[in-house]
Amino acid sequence: MKTDLARRSSNQNVGIFVIVGLIIVGATAFAAVPFSTPQPDGLTGITFANSVTDADRMYLQTSLQLLQDNLPEWYDYVIQTKPFALSVGNTTDSDWVAAEAVCCDERGNGFITFEDHFDRVATSDSSDQTTEANRIAFSSMLIHELTHLRDYRAGHMPARMDAATCITSEGAAYAKEFEFKRAVVKTRFSDMRSGELYRQAAEKQLVDDEEQFNTNFWKLYCILTHFNIGD
């Protein structure tokens, strides 16, 4: 049974958005698809796999524009983590996780796989699936996974992880995600009406997510998937 909150963990060079509860299946391979038209500046440096649709790219572009217009420091956080590639498909721990990050190829590209298309990323509250709530959920998930890539590149995460380093890694990514949502709550958006809806969504998600975080189910996931804790 899935818990109310989608959670994340790590496995070796993998950071994952965990939905504690079900089965593990295979990973997704990347096949980059070139654009037929020039990419907007925000998307330059981001590679998209075959599974990413035009609607996904537009959703990402709109999400980045929202950050650039209202939370520029978080827009910079995303942009400064390039290069990375995005895919939609099964993660290595499919049905347990909603997204995962893998670092990195010989050119420094990080890879993030989402279990579903970007506009279908849901909040932990099934009754609160507004446009604003879902965009905050997607953006915070992206920031969580980008935090893993940044930590790998900075040497803060080992090539082979045990349960203890998994817990440390996930704690850092959750902290950054919560920091983002607190920033949304405090921000005065250029569009006051939609901005209020974004703030309300972030505030509600923050309460729900921190409550679930404190249950430590995400730590249990790290322990269950990293049996070499004493190695």
VOGU-3710 file (C-alpha; in Angstrom, 3 decimals, decimal comma):
1> mktdlarrss> 0,000/0,000/0,000  1,304/3,406/-0,916  1,720/6,002/1,804  0,147/9,444/1,455  3,482/11,106/0,807  5,809/10,367/-2,102  9,267/9,985/-0,560  12,827/9,801/-1,850  15,959/7,761/-1,107  19,315/6,860/-2,721
11> nqnvgifviv> 20,962/3,732/-4,113  24,651/4,029/-5,012  24,723/6,950/-7,488  20,943/7,222/-7,441  18,663/9,671/-5,622  15,039/8,615/-5,692  11,632/10,067/-4,876  10,205/7,206/-2,842  6,618/6,022/-2,646  7,129/3,541/0,189
21> gliivgataf> 5,238/0,360/-0,397  5,371/-1,837/-3,489  7,678/-3,703/-5,899  11,025/-3,070/-7,614  11,405/-3,272/-11,408  13,877/-2,188/-14,099  15,465/1,131/-15,102  14,891/3,436/-18,062  17,452/3,971/-20,832  18,028/7,439/-22,292
31> aavpfstpqp> 17,861/8,252/-25,981  18,314/11,955/-26,621  15,944/13,626/-29,056  17,172/16,787/-30,814  14,840/19,762/-31,093  13,712/20,816/-34,558  13,478/24,412/-33,335  15,815/26,352/-31,029  15,224/25,711/-27,343  14,220/28,539/-25,012
41> dgltgitfan> 17,140/29,714/-22,890  15,808/27,939/-19,804  15,875/24,584/-21,610  19,322/24,968/-23,168  21,631/22,410/-21,559  18,775/20,028/-20,772  18,561/16,862/-22,881  15,238/15,101/-23,306  14,748/11,366/-23,796  12,347/9,845/-26,311
51> svtdadrmyl> 9,753/9,394/-23,600  9,496/13,141/-22,922  6,648/14,727/-24,874  6,222/18,245/-26,231  3,702/18,766/-23,423  6,380/17,787/-20,878  8,845/20,266/-22,356  6,235/23,013/-22,330  5,326/22,196/-18,728  8,968/22,390/-17,689
61> qtslqllqdn> 9,438/25,643/-19,598  6,381/27,187/-17,918  7,553/25,992/-14,507  10,995/27,516/-15,052  9,426/30,769/-16,229  7,384/30,907/-13,033  10,581/30,538/-11,016  12,462/33,092/-13,086  9,700/35,676/-12,684  9,014/35,152/-8,992
71> lpewydyviq> 11,761/33,085/-7,337  14,899/33,892/-9,361  17,254/32,293/-6,846  15,479/28,964/-7,394  15,531/29,432/-11,142  19,295/29,877/-10,809  19,473/26,721/-8,678  17,993/24,730/-11,557  19,977/26,441/-14,306  23,291/26,124/-12,475
81> tkpfalsvgn> 22,809/22,349/-12,152  22,983/21,849/-15,931  23,855/19,797/-17,876  21,284/17,151/-17,118  18,859/14,920/-18,999  15,212/14,185/-18,274  13,240/11,034/-18,990  9,794/9,626/-18,267  9,564/5,904/-17,524  10,316/3,175/-15,010
91> ttdsdwvaae> 12,857/3,999/-12,334  15,197/1,338/-10,974  12,867/1,001/-7,980  9,628/1,444/-9,896  6,448/1,468/-7,773  8,545/2,497/-4,793  9,693/5,781/-6,275  8,298/8,667/-8,326  11,654/9,989/-9,577  15,353/9,207/-9,417
101> avccdergng> 18,623/10,965/-10,201  21,761/9,247/-11,510  25,143/10,965/-11,806  26,974/11,271/-14,168  28,308/10,409/-17,644  31,760/11,281/-19,015  30,507/14,708/-20,082  29,140/15,472/-16,644  25,480/14,971/-17,548  23,206/13,947/-14,721
111> fitfedhfdr> 20,070/11,922/-15,443  16,654/12,304/-13,842  13,803/9,895/-14,540  10,202/10,684/-13,610  7,705/7,845/-13,254  4,975/9,910/-14,940  4,649/12,883/-17,258  5,462/16,196/-15,642  1,924/17,598/-15,532  0,720/14,421/-13,801
121> vatsdssdqt> 2,992/14,744/-10,786  0,485/14,673/-7,946  0,537/16,082/-4,446  0,356/13,838/-1,394  -3,270/14,948/-0,865  -5,554/13,256/-3,397  -8,215/15,922/-2,795  -5,834/18,786/-3,624  -4,799/18,340/-7,253  -5,108/21,905/-8,511
131> teanriafss> -2,932/23,295/-11,290  -0,948/25,295/-8,748  -0,568/22,415/-6,285  0,681/20,049/-8,969  3,184/22,570/-10,313  4,609/23,113/-6,830  4,824/19,332/-6,379  6,655/18,926/-9,704  9,035/21,823/-9,045  9,920/20,592/-5,564
141> mlihelthlr> 10,493/17,065/-6,878  12,815/18,448/-9,561  14,726/20,493/-6,980  15,058/17,428/-4,738  16,598/15,381/-7,549  18,838/18,237/-8,695  20,154/18,456/-5,135  21,340/14,856/-5,479  23,174/15,713/-8,716  24,832/18,740/-7,127
151> dyraghmpar> 25,908/16,684/-4,109  27,391/13,948/-6,310  29,353/16,465/-8,346  30,600/18,188/-5,202  31,888/14,878/-3,842  29,429/14,815/-0,948  28,125/11,373/-1,904  30,248/8,222/-2,362  30,231/6,058/-5,475  28,774/3,199/-3,438
161> mdaatcitse> 26,240/4,115/-0,793  25,215/2,308/2,348  22,131/2,988/4,449  23,854/5,676/6,510  25,012/7,693/3,497  21,619/7,174/1,853  19,941/8,711/4,900  22,386/11,632/4,894  21,820/12,219/1,188  18,050/12,091/1,455
171> gaayakefef> 18,019/14,354/4,484  19,916/17,002/2,515  17,585/16,736/-0,479  14,484/16,942/1,698  15,906/19,986/3,466  16,410/21,748/0,126  12,905/20,803/-1,007  11,377/22,194/2,181  13,487/25,339/1,827  12,004/25,842/-1,643
181> kravvktrfs> 8,438/25,475/-0,404  9,061/27,924/2,436  10,360/30,401/-0,133  7,168/29,975/-2,183  5,059/30,670/0,913  6,948/33,922/1,570  7,063/35,167/-2,038  4,928/37,993/-3,413  4,107/36,798/-6,927  3,752/39,120/-9,892
191> dmrsgelyrq> 0,250/37,729/-10,448  -1,320/38,176/-7,034  -4,302/35,884/-7,649  -2,363/32,867/-8,884  0,428/33,700/-6,452  -1,928/33,281/-3,530  -2,930/29,855/-4,857  0,736/28,862/-5,197  1,458/30,034/-1,652  -1,514/28,138/-0,245
201> aaekqlvdde> -0,492/24,982/-2,105  3,111/25,196/-0,909  2,067/25,865/2,675  -0,265/22,862/2,747  2,276/20,565/1,100  4,964/21,710/3,504  2,844/20,792/6,517  1,908/17,403/5,058  5,412/16,594/3,837  7,165/17,544/7,068
211> eqfntnfwkl> 4,683/15,459/9,033  5,396/12,447/6,829  9,129/13,165/6,882  9,098/12,969/10,663  7,618/9,458/10,539  11,022/8,304/9,195  9,558/5,919/6,608  12,123/7,285/4,152  14,887/6,147/6,498  13,352/2,688/6,581
221> ycilthfnig> 13,497/2,626/2,787  17,226/3,434/2,894  17,815/0,624/5,367  15,768/-1,926/3,424  17,506/-1,174/0,133  21,066/-0,872/1,497  22,001/-4,071/3,281  25,675/-3,130/3,518  25,157/-0,615/6,328  27,930/-2,195/8,378
231> d> 30,396/-2,621/5,497
//
